[in-house]
Amino acid sequence: MDASCIIPTRNRETMVQGAIESVLAQNHVRVELVLVDDGSSDQTVLTVQKKYPLVKIICTGGVGPGAARNAGVDASSCEVVMFLDSDDLWEKEHARELLTVLDKGYHVAYGTTETIDQTSGTRFLIPDKGQGPSGNCFEHLVNWCFLVPSSVAVRRDAFYAVNGFSDLGPGELGEDWDFFLRLSKKYYFGFAGEKVLSQRQLHRGSMCYLTDNKKILRLLERLKSIVAHEKENTPHSYNRFVILEQFVKNKGKQWKTVQDWYSAMKTEGLV
């Protein structure tokens, strides 16, 4: 089974080289690599063209990570699409492990990611403790987004069946949670296990670094709209996001990262 890797990037000329190298270093699997430069003002495009002439490069005009990933999928050619943020890295068995899961009949595969949190000096796993569900993951994703784009493989037909990532524009939060929730309504997910398959950097330039809790509230409003028509059959799904909205509003604290928000909810018994 062939796979394409989509890397969206913006002004990460140095970081993105590490991401590219980690894809080129995959064991036993050749991966088509598509770089989406989303409006960089540095030398990202020229540097990648010079050092990695086989990488396909397309350019978008600052549309944000969701729309940039969609453009990359459109420009790719393989049956399976995978994603890697430009400040993250794949382990050498990443692609092979996820393709093995897809071979079992799943439309979506994901693995464990280790996050290096540079804002707090800590490390943690996603999903928590390297323990993730398989099968119908809709209610699990209502509870929390337990996977990240850099750990996911999706069959192309499934990607297009849910219209890809939402086009939220730059600076918005949670286009991945939105996408995974819509995927989980149609397809079963397969978990590759607790072995770490990707490394994620959490820093002040990360999308998950929070500058405004209003971003969280806008995200929760979008997630409510995804499950709104299911209120009669699964009222828990809708009410869950209402509860989280009230928590964010009542807590009144500015969290530094999404992980801080998760930890606060965990303390309160909300996850």
Secondary structure, 3 states (H helix, E strand, C coil): CCEEEEEEECCCCCHHHHHHHHHHCCCCCCEEEEEEEECCCCCHHHHHHHHCCCCEEEEECCCCHHHHHHHHHHHCCCCEEEECCCCCEECCCHHHHHHHHHCCCCCEEEEEEEEEECCCCEEEEECHHHCCCCECCHHHHHHCCCCCHHHEEEEHHHHHHCCCCCCCCCCCCCHHHHHHHHHHCCCCEEEEEEEEEEEEEECCCCCCECCCCHHHHHHHHHHHHHHHHHCCCCHHHHHHHHHHHHHHHHHCCCCCEHHHHHHHHHHCCCC
